[in-house]
Amino acid sequence: SLLQEIIRMGSEITPPEKLAWMAETLGCDVETMAKVMVDLRLDKEHAKEERARQKAEAGGNLKLCTGQNCSKNGKKRCTGCYSVFYCGEACQRQSWLGHKTECKRIRKEEFKTVSIRKWEIPDNRPHYNALAKGHCIVQVSKWDEETLMVWTQEYTVNAFLAREKGQEEVHDKLRKNIKENGFKGRVGFYIAVMKSNIRGEEMMQIEINLERMLPTETWAV
């Protein structure tokens, strides 16, 4: 979509002809379109600065292995709660007995299942909304007063979370948390786990951890 093209090009210098096409498509003047692109580039720069700040606050590592007395970089998340990192199988096995109870609590109490509506599935971009299983980092941001946008960096999830019956609490909690703690008060990053995504269907289901906002990613917009 045009919006995704704008986001993708936000970190680049936009050619004049591309800028003119975007402005015409959106029904605005070229000067306004140019300002949008500048703002996007600034957002990406600020996101990098914010992540660096958060990394410094965390002691220089946002993915520290949680193995006992281990100071290595964590390579993989725990596949139960997705909240801690391990540098390898040895640390994971050694730590499991102490982590087991908390791991199950996190998955049971902090993750909530929601239905999200796919934005689009272009035939020429088969990776859009193509995540069938596993976990991912999603960016959540305001779309309008009743809808949040939920997407991954590569658009393998690219959908809308509406404030519909049965998921008002999830919607409102995400919106409040992002406003109070998110990047510039409008973007938040969360772990999500794919529950159901059938090709050709309009909706998909994910589990999202509402309680643990992740550090700012450099692709924040």
C-alpha positions in Angstrom: 0.0 0.0 0.0 1.0 3.6 -0.3 1.3 4.1 3.5 3.7 1.1 3.7 5.7 2.6 0.8 6.0 5.9 2.6 7.1 4.1 5.8 9.7 2.1 3.9 11.1 5.2 2.2 11.1 7.2 5.4 14.8 6.5 6.0 15.7 7.3 2.4 16.0 10.5 0.4 12.9 10.4 -1.7 13.3 11.2 -5.5 11.3 14.2 -6.6 9.1 12.2 -9.0 8.3 9.7 -6.2 7.4 12.5 -3.9 5.1 14.1 -6.5 3.4 10.7 -7.0 2.8 10.2 -3.3 1.5 13.8 -2.9 -0.9 13.4 -5.8 -2.2 10.0 -4.6 -2.8 11.3 -1.1 -4.3 14.6 -2.3 -1.8 16.9 -0.7 0.8 19.2 -2.0 4.4 18.2 -2.5 5.6 20.5 0.3 3.4 18.7 2.8 4.5 15.3 1.5 8.1 16.3 1.8 7.5 17.3 5.5 6.0 13.9 6.2 9.1 12.2 4.8 11.4 14.4 6.9 9.4 13.6 10.0 9.7 9.9 9.3 13.5 10.1 8.9 13.6 12.0 12.2 11.5 9.4 13.9 13.9 6.7 12.8 16.9 8.7 14.1 15.1 9.3 17.4 14.2 5.6 17.7 17.9 4.7 17.3 18.8 7.2 20.1 16.0 5.9 22.3 17.1 2.3 21.9 20.7 3.3 22.7 19.5 5.0 25.8 17.5 1.9 26.9 20.5 -0.3 26.2 22.7 1.8 28.4 20.2 1.7 31.2 20.1 -2.1 30.9 23.9 -2.2 31.5 24.8 -2.3 27.8 22.8 -5.4 26.7 19.1 -5.7 26.0 19.4 -9.4 25.4 21.5 -10.6 28.3 21.5 -14.4 28.8 19.6 -15.2 32.1 21.7 -18.3 32.8 23.3 -18.3 36.2 26.5 -16.2 36.3 26.4 -15.9 32.5 27.2 -12.5 30.9 27.0 -13.6 27.3 24.6 -12.2 24.7 21.3 -14.1 24.6 20.7 -15.6 21.1 17.2 -17.1 21.6 14.2 -16.3 23.7 12.5 -18.8 26.0 9.8 -20.4 23.8 7.4 -20.7 26.7 7.2 -17.0 27.9 9.4 -15.2 25.3 10.5 -12.9 28.1 14.0 -14.1 28.8 17.1 -14.9 26.6 19.6 -17.7 26.6 23.0 -17.9 24.9 22.6 -21.6 24.3 21.1 -24.9 25.4 23.4 -25.3 28.3 22.2 -22.2 30.0 18.6 -22.9 29.1 18.7 -26.4 30.7 20.6 -25.1 33.8 18.1 -22.3 34.3 14.8 -24.2 33.6 14.1 -25.5 37.1 14.2 -22.0 38.5 12.4 -20.4 35.6 9.7 -23.0 35.1 7.1 -21.6 37.5 7.5 -18.0 36.3 7.5 -19.0 32.7 4.1 -20.7 33.0 2.7 -17.8 35.0 3.7 -15.3 32.3 2.2 -17.3 29.5 -1.0 -17.9 31.4 -1.6 -14.4 33.0 0.1 -11.9 30.7 -0.7 -13.1 27.2 -4.2 -12.3 25.8 -5.7 -13.6 22.6 -7.2 -11.1 20.1 -8.6 -11.2 16.6 -7.0 -8.8 14.1 -8.2 -7.9 10.6 -5.7 -8.3 7.8 -5.0 -5.1 5.9 -4.3 -6.6 2.5 -2.7 -9.6 0.8 -1.2 -8.3 -2.5 -0.6 -11.2 -5.0 2.8 -9.8 -5.8 3.9 -9.7 -2.1 3.2 -13.2 -0.7 5.0 -12.5 2.6 2.3 -10.0 3.6 0.3 -11.5 6.5 2.1 -14.8 5.8 3.2 -15.7 9.4 1.6 -19.1 10.1 3.2 -20.0 13.4 5.8 -18.9 15.9 6.4 -15.6 17.7 7.3 -12.1 16.4 7.8 -8.5 17.6 4.9 -6.3 16.6 4.7 -2.6 16.5 1.4 -1.3 17.8 0.2 2.3 17.1 -2.9 4.3 16.9 -4.8 4.2 13.6 -8.0 6.0 14.8 -10.0 6.3 18.0 -11.3 2.8 17.8 -8.5 1.0 16.0 -4.9 0.1 16.5 -2.5 -0.9 13.8 -0.4 -4.1 14.5 2.5 -5.0 12.2 5.9 -6.6 12.0 8.9 -5.0 10.3 8.5 -7.3 7.3 4.7 -7.1 7.3 4.3 -10.8 7.9 1.7 -9.5 10.3 -0.1 -6.4 8.9 -3.4 -5.9 10.5 -5.9 -3.8 12.6 -7.0 -4.4 16.2 -10.5 -3.0 16.5 -12.2 -2.1 19.8 -14.8 -4.8 19.3 -16.9 -6.7 21.8 -14.8 -9.1 23.8 -11.5 -7.3 23.3 -12.2 -3.8 24.6 -9.9 -4.4 27.6 -7.0 -5.5 25.5 -7.5 -2.5 23.1 -7.8 0.0 25.9 -4.8 -1.3 27.9 -2.6 -1.3 24.9 -3.6 2.3 24.0 -3.1 3.5 27.6 0.3 1.8 27.9 1.5 3.2 24.6 0.4 6.7 25.5 2.1 6.6 28.9 5.2 4.5 28.1 5.6 4.2 24.3 8.0 5.8 21.9 6.8 9.4 21.6 3.6 8.3 23.3 2.3 6.7 20.1 4.2 3.5 19.4 4.8 0.4 21.4 6.5 -2.9 20.8 5.3 -6.2 22.1 5.8 -10.0 21.8 3.1 -11.7 19.8 2.5 -15.4 19.1 0.6 -16.6 16.1 -2.5 -18.6 17.0 -4.4 -18.9 13.7 -3.8 -17.5 10.3 -5.5 -19.2 7.4 -4.6 -18.0 3.9 -7.5 -16.2 2.2 -9.4 -15.5 5.4 -9.9 -11.9 6.6 -9.1 -12.4 10.2 -6.1 -13.9 12.2 -5.6 -14.6 15.8 -2.6 -13.7 17.9 -1.6 -13.8 21.5 0.0 -10.6 22.7 1.8 -9.9 26.0 0.1 -6.8 27.3 2.2 -6.5 30.5 5.7 -6.2 29.0 6.4 -3.5 26.5 9.7 -4.2 24.7 12.5 -1.8 24.1 12.1 0.6 21.2 13.0 -0.9 17.9 14.9 1.1 15.3 12.0 0.7 12.8 9.6 2.7 15.0 7.4 5.1 13.0 
